[in-house]
């Protein structure tokens, strides 16, 4: 029994959900998102709530029940509040600057990295003296913003000895002890 799938999704003010075939569209103050769902799943909108129901108790239907409920809920939150992810650059000489939808990164390589962002994502960079540079990503699509953040992180993964690299703000890094010289 899917606990997440059974929960109804409450719709905030100014958010509307429309069903067209097997496509669910959510429109709100920040934008509009749509998701194609499995034809077996039944989605209904009743007095300010969205309910996802499954036809049978098959394992596949149970998995899809929770999945589509979570995807629709993420769309509702995205168009009403939006999502924000912050990345921190830890390392000597690491820099970030944003011009329009191009993010320029200096991550210790011999060349700068130019990262083109989709138009749906807004990026801002903050550089304060004595602190690590920060990259703030904002958007309405949780999947897209998470994917872009993961791509930026993969450009310089955090290494466990000194902790240098690109990380999420507040991320804990498991540190390793370095070599110790043996005395004979």
Number of C-alpha atoms within 10 A of each C-alpha: 11 12 8 13 21 15 15 17 18 15 19 14 10 10 18 17 21 13 14 8 9 15 14 18 18 23 19 20 14 14 17 19 19 16 14 13 18 13 10 14 16 14 20 13 17 10 7 14 14 18 17 22 20 19 11 11 10 9 10 10 17 17 15 20 25 20 17 21 21 17 15 24 17 19 27 27 19 24 23 22 15 18 18 17 17 17 22 23 26 21 17 11 12 18 21 22 19 18 10 12 16 15 19 16 20 16 22 14 10 7 9 13 15 14 16 13 16 12 9 14 17 17 21 17 18 15 13 8 6 6 11 17 21 23 24 16 20 17 23 25 21 18 12 14 22 15 11 18 19 16 12 17 18 13 14 17 14 19 14 14 12 14 17 18 21 26 24 16 14 9 9 9 14 10 11 11 8 9 6 6 6 5 4 3
